[in-house]
Amino acid sequence: MTKDLKVKLNVIGHGKPKGICGSGYIDILCQMLKAGVIKRDGKIDMSVKSQRIRRSKDGVAEFVYSGKR
């Protein structure tokens, strides 16, 4: 499965992002679930082919939201 997982980032005050607020995390998780990135068990679906889904240096599945590590 290949998905176009475009991310839209909005910053209050139009500056550089410094972090993600609590409601932002909830929105991210909701959209990832809707897109099929997160399975119903809460784990990232590694069968989804996207440059945003990868394994960390420790082997943990991760979704790259901002392009920064």
N, C-alpha and C positions, 0 to 999 in steps of 0.2 A: 504494500500500500504506500503510495506517495502522496503527500499532502503539501499544499502551499500554506505554510504556517507563518503568514505575515504578521508582524507585531506592530501595533500602533502604540506609541509611547507619548503620553501627555504629561507635562510638568506644570504644576501650579506656579504661576509667576514667570513661566517661559524660560527659566534658567536651566542649568545643568542638573540632571537628576542626582540626588544624594542618597536615595533609598526608596523603599516601597512602603506605603502606609498599610494598615490592617485591611481596609476595604479594598485596596489594590490587590493584596494577596488573594482575597476571596474572589475577586473578579478574574484574576489570572487562573485560579484553579477551576472556576466555573467554565471559562472559555476552553481550557485544556480538556476538560471532561466532555464538553459538547463536541469538540473537534476530534475526539477519540485518542488524544495523546495520553490521557490518564485512563486506565482501566477502572472498572467498578471496584476493584480491590484497593485502589489508591496508588497503584504502581504505574510508572511510565511504561507505555507499550513500546518496546524496542523494535517491534516489527514495522512501526511507522517509519518510513524512509524520509528523513529531513535532516538538513545540516544543523538544525536547532536541537536535535536529540542526539546525545552522545554519552559516552561513559567518562566519568571524571578520572583523574590520576589514580584514585583509590578503587576504581571499578564500579562506582555508583552511577546509576542512570541519572541524567540531568537534562533539563530543558534550558537552552541558552536564550534568555529573554532580551538582553541588551547588547550582546556581542562583546561584552567585556568579561574578563575572567578575574 
